[in-house]
Amino acid sequence: MDLRATAVPVGEVRPLEMDGLARAVGGLGYPAFAHLRRRLRLNPAEILVSALASPDVEARLAEALPWIGREFWDLDWDWTVAQAKLRDVQNRLGYVVKLLGIVERDVDSGEISVRVHPAMVPIHHPLASVRDSFNAVFVEGGFVDSLMFYGRGAGGAPTASAVFGDVVDAALNLRSGTHGSLGVLEPVTVRAIDETSAEYLLGLDVADKPGVLHAVTGVFADHGVSIRVAEQEGNGPDARLVFITHSARESDVQATVRELRDLDVVRNVGGLLRVIGD
């Protein structure tokens, strides 16, 4: 019988060598390492904590960790967080990644910006606690301040309830010859994504030698992107810089990323994530 990996008993957590970690992740079905297999499958929660407890994790393996959390949403998160805190390897920057759909209206111009993307959300923000099959709508207004509507977005009972409610509404509308009100709609100007602004997180694999930080931060400055947080992880061939910017225009940040890719001291430009909610 092929049990789901989360049903595998959790063993003793210990740091894994990079080859062992790659095989463990491959055993879960991660596409980039699917050709690698461990003889004994590990619980994904154990793999996550083991990776976090390892002193240095290669970038290609670090990129697999969010996939584990997304693919095995039913893992024992309470145990995972407790083990991470026990080893002092919990989130240092204080953010979680969420897939968000964002609609904003500029009060002065009336323009609307609409976008869907993963984003870094502060752990103290209400949206950070939305997990599993739950969805949430977070609203900010001039007079109401902040509101959040929260509930299950998937599953038998929630789906049946929503469908049945729609059927009842349709039946009532047909019987009375009316229809649901959509409110008053008017044309709006949608702002181009390049003209939107946000804070951004960017990771860079760099050469570990004098002048690297000066060269990298100079590119940010040339495009008017201000740095709020900067950290270095690892040394030697595994050196990595992590930046969080102040609010900046999308077009300026994308120009910064393009130029960073051409720098000799930058070996790889990691994923770019927007940061919201501060």
C-alpha positions as CSV (number, residue, x, y, z in Angstrom):
1,M,0.0,0.0,0.0
2,D,1.5,3.4,-1.0
3,L,1.0,5.6,2.0
4,R,1.2,9.4,1.8
5,A,4.6,10.7,3.0
6,T,2.9,12.6,5.9
7,A,1.7,9.2,7.3
8,V,5.4,8.0,7.7
9,P,6.3,8.2,11.4
10,V,8.7,11.1,12.3
11,G,12.1,9.9,13.2
12,E,15.0,11.6,15.0
13,V,15.8,14.9,13.4
14,R,19.4,15.4,12.4
15,P,21.2,17.6,9.8
16,L,21.5,15.8,6.4
17,E,24.4,16.0,4.0
18,M,23.4,17.7,0.7
19,D,23.2,14.4,-1.2
20,G,21.0,12.9,1.5
21,L,18.8,15.9,1.6
22,A,18.5,15.8,-2.2
23,R,17.5,12.2,-2.1
24,A,15.0,12.8,0.7
25,V,13.4,15.6,-1.3
26,G,13.4,13.4,-4.5
27,G,11.7,10.7,-2.6
28,L,8.8,13.1,-2.0
29,G,8.5,13.6,-5.7
30,Y,10.1,17.0,-6.2
31,P,10.5,17.2,-10.0
32,A,14.1,18.5,-10.0
33,F,15.3,15.5,-7.9
34,A,12.7,12.9,-8.9
35,H,15.6,10.8,-10.4
36,L,17.0,10.5,-6.9
37,R,15.4,8.1,-4.4
38,R,16.0,7.1,-0.8
39,R,15.4,3.5,0.1
40,L,13.5,4.7,3.2
41,R,11.0,7.6,2.7
42,L,11.1,10.3,5.4
43,N,8.2,12.4,6.7
44,P,8.2,15.8,4.9
45,A,8.1,17.6,8.3
46,E,11.3,15.8,9.3
47,I,12.9,16.8,6.0
48,L,12.0,20.4,6.5
49,V,13.4,20.6,10.0
50,S,16.5,18.7,9.0
51,A,17.1,21.1,6.2
52,L,16.6,24.1,8.4
53,A,19.0,22.6,11.0
54,S,21.7,22.1,8.3
55,P,24.4,24.8,8.5
56,D,24.5,25.4,4.7
57,V,21.8,24.4,2.2
58,E,22.5,24.7,-1.5
59,A,20.2,27.2,-3.3
60,R,18.7,24.4,-5.5
61,L,17.7,22.6,-2.3
62,A,16.5,25.7,-0.5
63,E,14.1,26.3,-3.5
64,A,12.5,22.9,-2.9
65,L,11.5,23.7,0.7
66,P,8.4,25.9,-0.2
67,W,7.3,23.1,-2.5
68,I,7.3,20.7,0.4
69,G,5.1,23.0,2.4
70,R,2.7,23.5,-0.5
71,E,2.6,19.9,-1.6
72,F,2.2,18.4,1.9
73,W,-0.1,20.9,3.4
74,D,-1.4,18.2,5.8
75,L,2.0,17.7,7.6
76,D,2.1,18.2,11.3
77,W,2.8,22.0,11.4
78,D,2.6,22.3,15.2
79,W,5.4,19.7,15.5
80,T,7.4,21.3,12.7
81,V,7.2,24.8,14.3
82,A,8.0,23.4,17.7
83,Q,11.1,21.6,16.4
84,A,12.3,24.7,14.5
85,K,12.0,26.8,17.7
86,L,13.7,24.2,19.7
87,R,16.7,24.4,17.3
88,D,16.4,28.2,16.9
89,V,16.0,27.9,13.2
90,Q,12.6,29.5,12.7
91,N,12.0,32.3,10.3
92,R,14.7,35.0,10.9
93,L,13.1,37.7,8.7
94,G,9.7,37.2,10.2
95,Y,7.7,36.5,7.0
96,V,5.6,33.8,5.4
97,V,4.9,33.3,1.7
98,K,1.2,33.5,0.6
99,L,-0.4,33.5,-2.8
100,L,-2.4,36.8,-2.9
101,G,-4.8,38.5,-5.3
102,I,-4.5,42.2,-4.7
103,V,-6.7,45.0,-5.9
104,E,-5.8,48.6,-5.0
105,R,-7.4,52.0,-5.9
106,D,-5.4,55.1,-6.0
107,V,-7.4,57.8,-4.2
108,D,-5.9,60.7,-6.2
109,S,-6.0,59.3,-9.8
110,G,-8.8,56.8,-9.4
111,E,-6.7,54.2,-11.2
112,I,-7.0,50.5,-10.2
113,S,-4.1,48.1,-10.0
114,V,-4.9,44.3,-10.1
115,R,-2.3,41.5,-9.7
116,V,-1.9,38.0,-8.5
117,H,1.4,36.7,-7.2
118,P,3.2,35.1,-4.2
119,A,4.1,37.7,-1.5
120,M,6.0,37.8,1.7
121,V,3.5,38.5,4.5
122,P,4.7,39.5,8.1
123,I,4.0,36.7,10.6
124,H,2.0,39.2,12.7
125,H,-0.4,40.0,9.8
126,P,-3.8,38.3,10.0
127,L,-3.3,36.8,6.5
128,A,-0.2,34.9,7.8
129,S,-2.4,32.6,9.8
130,V,-4.6,31.5,6.8
131,R,-3.7,27.9,6.0
132,D,-4.9,24.6,4.6
133,S,-8.3,24.8,2.9
134,F,-9.1,28.2,4.4
135,N,-9.3,31.4,2.3
136,A,-9.6,35.0,3.4
137,V,-10.4,38.4,2.0
138,F,-8.6,41.3,3.7
139,V,-10.1,44.8,3.2
140,E,-8.6,48.2,4.1
141,G,-10.8,51.3,3.9
142,G,-10.5,55.0,4.9
143,F,-13.2,54.7,7.6
144,V,-13.5,51.0,8.4
145,D,-9.7,50.6,8.9
146,S,-9.0,46.8,8.4
147,L,-11.5,44.0,8.0
148,M,-10.9,40.3,7.3
149,F,-13.5,37.7,6.1
150,Y,-12.3,34.2,6.7
151,G,-13.7,30.7,6.0
152,R,-13.1,27.4,4.2
153,G,-12.7,27.7,0.4
154,A,-12.7,24.0,-0.3
155,G,-14.1,20.7,1.0
156,G,-17.4,18.8,0.6
157,A,-19.6,20.8,3.1
158,P,-18.3,24.3,2.2
159,T,-18.6,23.7,-1.5
160,A,-22.1,22.1,-1.2
161,S,-23.2,25.1,1.0
162,A,-22.1,27.6,-1.6
163,V,-23.6,25.7,-4.6
164,F,-26.9,25.2,-2.7
165,G,-27.0,28.9,-1.8
166,D,-26.6,29.8,-5.5
167,V,-29.4,27.4,-6.5
168,V,-31.7,28.9,-4.0
169,D,-31.0,32.4,-5.2
170,A,-31.5,31.4,-8.8
171,A,-34.8,29.7,-8.0
172,L,-36.1,32.8,-6.0
173,N,-35.0,35.1,-8.9
174,L,-36.8,33.0,-11.5
175,R,-40.0,32.8,-9.4
176,S,-40.2,36.5,-8.8
177,G,-38.8,37.5,-12.3
178,T,-35.9,39.5,-10.8
179,H,-32.2,39.1,-10.7
180,G,-29.3,39.7,-8.3
181,S,-28.1,43.3,-8.1
182,L,-24.6,43.9,-9.3
183,G,-24.4,47.5,-8.1
184,V,-23.4,50.5,-10.2
185,L,-20.4,49.8,-12.5
186,E,-18.3,52.4,-14.3
187,P,-15.2,52.3,-16.5
188,V,-11.9,52.5,-14.7
189,T,-8.3,52.9,-15.8
190,V,-6.2,49.9,-14.9
191,R,-2.6,50.8,-13.9
192,A,0.1,48.9,-15.7
193,I,2.1,46.5,-13.5
194,D,5.3,48.4,-14.3
195,E,3.8,51.5,-12.6
196,T,2.8,49.7,-9.4
197,S,4.9,50.0,-6.2
198,A,5.8,47.6,-3.4
199,E,8.6,46.4,-1.2
200,Y,10.6,43.5,-2.6
201,L,12.8,40.6,-1.3
202,L,15.6,39.5,-3.6
203,G,18.3,36.9,-3.0
204,L,21.7,36.8,-4.8
205,D,24.3,34.1,-5.0
206,V,27.6,36.1,-5.1
207,A,31.4,35.7,-5.1
208,D,32.8,36.1,-1.6
209,K,35.5,38.8,-2.1
210,P,36.0,42.5,-1.4
211,G,33.9,45.0,-3.3
212,V,30.9,42.7,-4.0
213,L,28.5,44.5,-1.6
214,H,29.6,47.9,-3.0
215,A,29.0,46.7,-6.6
216,V,25.6,45.2,-5.9
217,T,24.3,48.1,-3.8
218,G,25.5,50.5,-6.5
219,V,23.1,48.9,-9.0
220,F,20.2,49.4,-6.6
221,A,21.2,53.0,-6.2
222,D,21.5,53.6,-9.9
223,H,17.9,52.7,-10.4
224,G,16.6,54.6,-7.4
225,V,15.8,51.4,-5.3
226,S,16.4,52.0,-1.6
227,I,17.5,49.0,0.5
228,R,15.7,48.5,3.9
229,V,17.3,45.2,5.1
230,A,20.5,43.5,3.9
231,E,21.9,40.1,5.2
232,Q,24.7,37.8,4.2
233,E,24.2,34.0,4.5
234,G,27.1,31.6,4.2
235,N,30.7,32.2,3.1
236,G,33.0,31.2,0.2
237,P,31.3,29.6,-2.7
238,D,28.0,29.5,-0.8
239,A,27.9,33.2,-0.1
240,R,24.4,34.7,-0.5
241,L,23.0,38.2,-0.1
242,V,19.4,38.8,0.8
243,F,17.8,42.2,0.4
244,I,14.5,43.7,1.3
245,T,13.8,47.1,-0.3
246,H,11.8,50.1,0.6
247,S,8.7,50.7,-1.6
248,A,9.9,50.9,-5.2
249,R,8.4,51.0,-8.7
250,E,8.1,47.6,-10.4
251,S,9.9,48.9,-13.5
252,D,12.9,50.2,-11.4
253,V,13.2,46.9,-9.6
254,Q,13.0,44.8,-12.8
255,A,15.7,47.1,-14.3
256,T,17.8,46.4,-11.2
257,V,17.4,42.7,-11.5
258,R,18.4,42.7,-15.2
259,E,21.6,44.7,-14.5
260,L,22.5,42.5,-11.5
261,R,22.3,39.4,-13.8
262,D,25.2,41.0,-15.9
263,L,27.5,41.6,-12.9
264,D,30.6,39.4,-12.8
265,V,30.3,39.0,-9.0
266,V,26.7,37.8,-9.1
267,R,26.6,34.0,-9.8
268,N,22.8,33.7,-9.7
269,V,19.8,36.0,-9.1
270,G,17.2,34.1,-7.0
271,G,13.5,34.6,-6.9
272,L,12.0,38.1,-6.6
273,L,9.1,38.3,-4.1
274,R,7.0,41.3,-3.2
275,V,6.6,42.2,0.5
276,I,3.2,43.4,1.8
277,G,1.6,44.3,5.1
278,D,4.3,46.2,7.0
